[in-house]
Amino acid sequence: MAAFWQLILENRGKALGIAGGLLFGLLFLTVGFFKTIAFSVFVATGYYIGRKFDNEEDIGEVLDRILPGKFTKR
């Protein structure tokens, strides 16, 4: 069992890619193509906003770049 975890740790990117592919493959089979695409967009958006939050960037500036004029303070 220790050799398995050592293999996973040495190939972390490949292991995450396989896990992600498995997850999205199962989603595709159970809920369909378009719902899987919508789910992927929501996950990517959440990751992007979370990364900006972790880097202590101003979320208002990010949203203002995406939707100009909608989030400016008056």
Residue pairs with C-beta under 8 A, 6 or more apart in sequence:
8 15
24 36
24 40
27 35
27 36
27 39
28 36
31 39
49 59
49 62
52 59
52 62
53 59
60 71
60 73
63 70
63 71
64 70
64 71
64 72
